[in-house]
Amino acid sequence: MILNRTIAPDFQAIDKFIITQAKTYELSNGIAIHTLDAGSQPVLRMECIIKAGTSREKSEEKMTSYFTLKMLNEGTENHSAQQINEFFDGFGAFLEFSHGVENINLSVYCLSKHL
């Protein structure tokens, strides 16, 4: 059956809408960890949110947080970009970076079985 997109679907009120509450833990160094238990999933996303967006930079430091974030995937003093990528590839994982006004985000996606 092909959908006729010229006809809007019937309106329905939502009876019950449940939002899963996050559990918050604090590490000994003061960093807050928020977790959501969505049941057993084969894939996990871990996201580090760092207060370092463009609104937190001085005028002479503009875009420093952006370029620092982008350079994380280019290697470190001890590991080349290829070594970093091969490490994550070995676990079926990958990194994703995003930059905003208030924060920068580093997300790691991996298979749950490797945790």
Z-matrix of the N, CA and C atoms (Angstrom, degrees):
N
C 1 1.443
C 2 1.525 1 109.53
N 3 1.310 2 117.30 1 128.93
C 4 1.460 3 122.78 2 179.94
C 5 1.529 4 108.78 3 -91.99
N 6 1.329 5 115.45 4 134.18
C 7 1.460 6 120.32 5 178.29
C 8 1.521 7 110.46 6 -71.43
N 9 1.303 8 117.16 7 135.92
C 10 1.457 9 122.07 8 173.45
C 11 1.521 10 106.84 9 -94.43
N 12 1.302 11 116.58 10 99.65
C 13 1.461 12 121.26 11 -174.45
C 14 1.527 13 113.27 12 -77.76
N 15 1.305 14 117.92 13 -1.25
C 16 1.467 15 120.22 14 175.82
C 17 1.525 16 111.36 15 -84.43
N 18 1.328 17 117.45 16 -10.78
C 19 1.465 18 122.12 17 179.74
C 20 1.530 19 108.54 18 -111.94
N 21 1.330 20 115.89 19 122.41
C 22 1.467 21 120.67 20 -179.90
C 23 1.523 22 110.24 21 -68.47
N 24 1.324 23 117.66 22 145.35
C 25 1.469 24 119.59 23 177.10
C 26 1.527 25 110.45 24 -69.42
N 27 1.316 26 115.82 25 160.40
C 28 1.461 27 120.88 26 177.75
C 29 1.523 28 110.14 27 -63.05
N 30 1.322 29 115.67 28 143.05
C 31 1.454 30 122.61 29 177.69
C 32 1.521 31 109.41 30 -77.36
N 33 1.325 32 116.06 31 136.41
C 34 1.463 33 120.52 32 177.44
C 35 1.519 34 108.87 33 -137.05
N 36 1.306 35 116.47 34 132.51
C 37 1.463 36 120.66 35 175.46
C 38 1.525 37 108.87 36 -74.84
N 39 1.305 38 115.69 37 144.35
C 40 1.462 39 120.84 38 177.68
C 41 1.518 40 107.85 39 -85.20
N 42 1.329 41 116.73 40 121.77
C 43 1.464 42 121.25 41 -178.92
C 44 1.522 43 112.12 42 -73.72
N 45 1.312 44 115.63 43 -48.62
C 46 1.454 45 120.18 44 -174.48
C 47 1.523 46 108.78 45 -141.86
N 48 1.326 47 116.27 46 130.09
C 49 1.456 48 121.85 47 179.14
C 50 1.521 49 107.14 48 -128.78
N 51 1.320 50 116.41 49 113.11
C 52 1.462 51 120.94 50 -175.56
C 53 1.528 52 109.40 51 -108.79
N 54 1.318 53 115.26 52 125.39
C 55 1.464 54 121.05 53 175.85
C 56 1.523 55 107.37 54 -105.12
N 57 1.311 56 116.35 55 124.43
C 58 1.460 57 121.22 56 178.84
C 59 1.524 58 109.13 57 -68.84
N 60 1.309 59 116.49 58 128.04
C 61 1.459 60 121.46 59 -179.90
C 62 1.531 61 110.22 60 -82.32
N 63 1.308 62 115.54 61 137.99
C 64 1.459 63 120.97 62 177.60
C 65 1.523 64 109.75 63 -78.96
N 66 1.321 65 115.66 64 145.63
C 67 1.464 66 121.18 65 172.55
C 68 1.523 67 106.55 66 -97.45
N 69 1.314 68 116.40 67 137.31
C 70 1.457 69 121.32 68 -177.56
C 71 1.519 70 109.87 69 -115.83
N 72 1.316 71 115.02 70 132.75
C 73 1.460 72 122.66 71 176.86
C 74 1.520 73 107.34 72 -125.66
N 75 1.315 74 116.54 73 151.41
C 76 1.458 75 119.93 74 176.43
C 77 1.523 76 109.11 75 -119.18
N 78 1.328 77 115.78 76 127.57
C 79 1.458 78 121.09 77 177.94
C 80 1.521 79 109.83 78 -75.52
N 81 1.317 80 117.39 79 166.42
C 82 1.466 81 121.66 80 -178.29
C 83 1.527 82 112.54 81 -62.71
N 84 1.348 83 116.96 82 -22.06
C 85 1.464 84 120.18 83 178.68
C 86 1.528 85 112.55 84 -91.77
N 87 1.349 86 117.69 85 7.65
C 88 1.455 87 121.61 86 176.10
C 89 1.517 88 115.53 87 91.13
N 90 1.322 89 118.28 88 -3.06
C 91 1.464 90 121.14 89 179.87
C 92 1.522 91 109.31 90 -76.79
N 93 1.330 92 115.54 91 130.84
C 94 1.467 93 121.11 92 179.60
C 95 1.523 94 109.97 93 -86.09
N 96 1.324 95 115.95 94 137.02
C 97 1.461 96 122.98 95 176.43
C 98 1.527 97 107.14 96 -117.48
N 99 1.335 98 116.44 97 125.08
C 100 1.460 99 121.79 98 178.36
C 101 1.522 100 107.84 99 -112.90
N 102 1.328 101 117.20 100 130.56
C 103 1.462 102 120.95 101 -179.89
C 104 1.522 103 110.53 102 -127.09
N 105 1.325 104 114.92 103 148.45
C 106 1.461 105 122.29 104 173.59
C 107 1.512 106 107.83 105 -122.37
N 108 1.312 107 116.74 106 126.89
C 109 1.455 108 120.80 107 176.39
C 110 1.519 109 107.80 108 -94.51
N 111 1.330 110 115.92 109 103.84
C 112 1.468 111 121.31 110 -179.49
C 113 1.522 112 110.28 111 -106.08
N 114 1.320 113 116.46 112 24.59
C 115 1.456 114 119.64 113 -178.29
C 116 1.515 115 110.58 114 85.70
N 117 1.292 116 115.86 115 -169.93
C 118 1.459 117 121.82 116 -178.85
C 119 1.523 118 110.12 117 -85.26
N 120 1.325 119 115.61 118 119.10
C 121 1.463 120 121.51 119 -179.78
C 122 1.530 121 108.55 120 -126.31
N 123 1.325 122 118.29 121 148.14
C 124 1.461 123 119.87 122 179.31
C 125 1.530 124 113.21 123 -75.90
N 126 1.335 125 116.89 124 -15.07
C 127 1.464 126 120.68 125 -176.98
C 128 1.524 127 109.07 126 -124.70
N 129 1.320 128 115.14 127 142.79
C 130 1.451 129 121.69 128 -179.47
C 131 1.522 130 109.21 129 -123.37
N 132 1.323 131 116.56 130 142.76
C 133 1.464 132 120.74 131 171.59
C 134 1.514 133 107.76 132 -120.07
N 135 1.317 134 115.78 133 126.02
C 136 1.451 135 121.52 134 174.09
C 137 1.518 136 106.66 135 -114.01
N 138 1.311 137 116.34 136 128.98
C 139 1.457 138 119.97 137 -176.07
C 140 1.518 139 109.74 138 -124.16
N 141 1.318 140 116.04 139 128.56
C 142 1.458 141 122.24 140 174.30
C 143 1.524 142 107.12 141 -103.14
N 144 1.316 143 116.42 142 120.06
C 145 1.459 144 121.65 143 179.44
C 146 1.520 145 106.92 144 -108.22
N 147 1.321 146 115.52 145 118.28
C 148 1.461 147 121.56 146 -174.44
C 149 1.521 148 108.78 147 -114.58
N 150 1.329 149 116.33 148 129.93
C 151 1.463 150 120.86 149 179.26
C 152 1.526 151 108.49 150 -73.85
N 153 1.323 152 115.89 151 87.34
C 154 1.462 153 120.21 152 -176.21
C 155 1.521 154 111.77 153 -155.76
N 156 1.307 155 118.83 154 33.80
C 157 1.464 156 121.22 155 -179.75
C 158 1.514 157 112.24 156 -77.45
N 159 1.318 158 116.21 157 -179.46
C 160 1.466 159 121.58 158 -175.87
C 161 1.523 160 112.98 159 -63.19
N 162 1.337 161 118.86 160 -28.09
C 163 1.468 162 119.90 161 179.95
C 164 1.526 163 111.81 162 -70.17
N 165 1.313 164 117.73 163 -15.79
C 166 1.462 165 121.86 164 -178.48
C 167 1.532 166 112.17 165 -96.15
N 168 1.316 167 117.31 166 1.60
C 169 1.462 168 121.33 167 -177.34
C 170 1.524 169 111.09 168 -98.45
N 171 1.322 170 115.74 169 146.88
C 172 1.462 171 120.63 170 173.40
C 173 1.520 172 108.09 171 -72.82
N 174 1.317 173 116.80 172 160.56
C 175 1.469 174 119.89 173 -175.64
C 176 1.529 175 112.18 174 -59.39
N 177 1.329 176 117.99 175 -34.19
C 178 1.471 177 119.76 176 179.97
C 179 1.530 178 112.35 177 -79.40
N 180 1.330 179 117.38 178 -6.40
C 181 1.466 180 121.81 179 -179.80
C 182 1.518 181 112.63 180 -109.97
N 183 1.314 182 118.66 181 12.69
C 184 1.467 183 120.99 182 -174.58
C 185 1.523 184 111.45 183 -53.10
N 186 1.321 185 114.90 184 135.74
C 187 1.464 186 125.74 185 177.71
C 188 1.528 187 113.50 186 72.66
N 189 1.329 188 118.36 187 6.60
C 190 1.465 189 120.56 188 177.61
C 191 1.524 190 110.89 189 -61.13
N 192 1.328 191 116.92 190 -43.82
C 193 1.469 192 119.57 191 -179.50
C 194 1.524 193 111.00 192 -64.33
N 195 1.321 194 116.74 193 -37.19
C 196 1.468 195 121.01 194 179.26
C 197 1.527 196 110.77 195 -63.39
N 198 1.331 197 116.50 196 -50.40
C 199 1.463 198 119.24 197 -177.31
C 200 1.527 199 111.88 198 -70.10
N 201 1.326 200 117.66 199 -33.30
C 202 1.463 201 120.50 200 175.37
C 203 1.522 202 110.28 201 -62.54
N 204 1.318 203 116.25 202 -44.18
C 205 1.463 204 121.26 203 178.35
C 206 1.526 205 110.82 204 -61.17
N 207 1.324 206 117.06 205 -45.76
C 208 1.466 207 120.79 206 -178.64
C 209 1.527 208 111.70 207 -65.81
N 210 1.324 209 117.29 208 -30.76
C 211 1.464 210 120.70 209 -178.78
C 212 1.526 211 112.69 210 -75.84
N 213 1.331 212 118.32 211 -16.27
C 214 1.469 213 120.36 212 179.65
C 215 1.521 214 112.28 213 -58.33
N 216 1.302 215 116.93 214 -30.29
C 217 1.465 216 121.52 215 -178.86
C 218 1.529 217 112.36 216 -89.74
N 219 1.328 218 116.82 217 0.64
C 220 1.464 219 121.14 218 -176.98
C 221 1.523 220 113.05 219 -98.14
N 222 1.317 221 116.70 220 1.56
C 223 1.458 222 119.92 221 178.66
C 224 1.514 223 111.77 222 113.38
N 225 1.335 224 114.61 223 167.27
C 226 1.464 225 121.58 224 179.85
C 227 1.518 226 108.18 225 -130.11
N 228 1.303 227 116.00 226 -174.97
C 229 1.457 228 120.43 227 177.86
C 230 1.530 229 111.04 228 -62.32
N 231 1.334 230 116.90 229 -33.07
C 232 1.463 231 121.23 230 -175.30
C 233 1.521 232 115.13 231 -105.08
N 234 1.346 233 118.35 232 -15.00
C 235 1.466 234 121.26 233 -176.01
C 236 1.522 235 110.44 234 -137.42
N 237 1.319 236 115.54 235 131.90
C 238 1.466 237 120.08 236 177.61
C 239 1.526 238 109.96 237 -76.05
N 240 1.316 239 116.52 238 165.69
C 241 1.466 240 121.19 239 176.79
C 242 1.526 241 110.08 240 -58.62
N 243 1.324 242 116.76 241 -39.30
C 244 1.464 243 120.65 242 179.82
C 245 1.527 244 110.84 243 -63.82
N 246 1.325 245 117.59 244 -42.53
C 247 1.465 246 120.75 245 178.77
C 248 1.530 247 111.34 246 -63.34
N 249 1.313 248 116.64 247 -41.28
C 250 1.468 249 120.49 248 178.74
C 251 1.519 250 110.06 249 -63.15
N 252 1.329 251 116.51 250 -47.21
C 253 1.466 252 120.67 251 -179.68
C 254 1.525 253 112.05 252 -63.84
N 255 1.326 254 117.51 253 -40.96
C 256 1.464 255 120.72 254 178.89
C 257 1.530 256 111.22 255 -65.42
N 258 1.331 257 116.69 256 -36.27
C 259 1.464 258 120.66 257 177.48
C 260 1.525 259 110.01 258 -60.40
N 261 1.322 260 117.14 259 -51.21
C 262 1.466 261 120.49 260 -178.94
C 263 1.522 262 111.51 261 -68.10
N 264 1.325 263 117.44 262 -38.88
C 265 1.470 264 120.65 263 177.93
C 266 1.526 265 111.49 264 -59.90
N 267 1.326 266 116.64 265 -36.49
C 268 1.457 267 121.07 266 -179.40
C 269 1.524 268 113.19 267 -62.10
N 270 1.321 269 116.13 268 -21.97
C 271 1.466 270 121.09 269 178.77
C 272 1.527 271 112.02 270 -105.59
N 273 1.320 272 116.96 271 8.76
C 274 1.463 273 119.79 272 -177.34
C 275 1.516 274 111.28 273 65.93
N 276 1.323 275 116.53 274 33.37
C 277 1.462 276 121.91 275 -174.63
C 278 1.523 277 110.79 276 -116.35
N 279 1.323 278 115.29 277 163.88
C 280 1.461 279 119.76 278 172.67
C 281 1.522 280 109.61 279 -151.02
N 282 1.330 281 114.66 280 160.03
C 283 1.461 282 122.50 281 -179.43
C 284 1.516 283 109.99 282 -104.26
N 285 1.319 284 115.32 283 148.96
C 286 1.463 285 121.05 284 175.36
C 287 1.528 286 107.12 285 -137.84
N 288 1.323 287 116.18 286 133.35
C 289 1.455 288 121.34 287 -178.25
C 290 1.521 289 109.76 288 -117.70
N 291 1.337 290 116.87 289 140.51
C 292 1.460 291 119.61 290 173.13
C 293 1.524 292 108.93 291 -142.57
N 294 1.311 293 114.89 292 149.24
C 295 1.456 294 122.78 293 -174.53
C 296 1.517 295 108.89 294 -125.35
N 297 1.315 296 116.82 295 136.72
C 298 1.456 297 120.11 296 179.30
C 299 1.516 298 111.68 297 -136.53
N 300 1.307 299 114.95 298 -172.46
C 301 1.458 300 120.89 299 -178.66
C 302 1.528 301 110.66 300 -71.80
N 303 1.324 302 117.53 301 -42.73
C 304 1.461 303 121.66 302 -176.83
C 305 1.526 304 114.13 303 -97.85
N 306 1.340 305 117.29 304 -30.60
C 307 1.466 306 121.25 305 -171.50
C 308 1.523 307 111.56 306 -140.00
N 309 1.332 308 114.16 307 161.81
C 310 1.459 309 120.58 308 164.61
C 311 1.527 310 106.44 309 -116.58
N 312 1.318 311 116.54 310 145.79
C 313 1.463 312 121.47 311 -176.59
C 314 1.516 313 110.20 312 -122.93
N 315 1.302 314 115.29 313 135.94
C 316 1.454 315 123.25 314 174.11
C 317 1.519 316 106.35 315 -121.37
N 318 1.327 317 117.04 316 115.02
C 319 1.467 318 121.68 317 -178.68
C 320 1.519 319 109.65 318 -112.46
N 321 1.320 320 115.55 319 138.38
C 322 1.461 321 122.45 320 175.05
C 323 1.522 322 107.15 321 -118.64
N 324 1.313 323 116.48 322 125.41
C 325 1.463 324 122.51 323 175.55
C 326 1.520 325 107.11 324 -108.26
N 327 1.328 326 116.90 325 130.15
C 328 1.464 327 119.37 326 179.73
C 329 1.524 328 109.98 327 -150.92
N 330 1.313 329 115.30 328 167.61
C 331 1.457 330 121.41 329 175.60
C 332 1.526 331 108.59 330 -77.39
N 333 1.317 332 116.57 331 132.72
C 334 1.469 333 121.65 332 -177.71
C 335 1.525 334 112.56 333 -58.22
N 336 1.320 335 117.17 334 -30.34
C 337 1.470 336 119.99 335 -176.84
C 338 1.525 337 112.72 336 -65.36
N 339 1.340 338 118.14 337 -15.37
C 340 1.461 339 120.81 338 -179.28
C 341 1.526 340 112.94 339 -92.22
N 342 1.320 341 117.05 340 4.90
C 343 1.470 342 119.42 341 179.58
C 344 1.507 343 111.79 342 -90.44
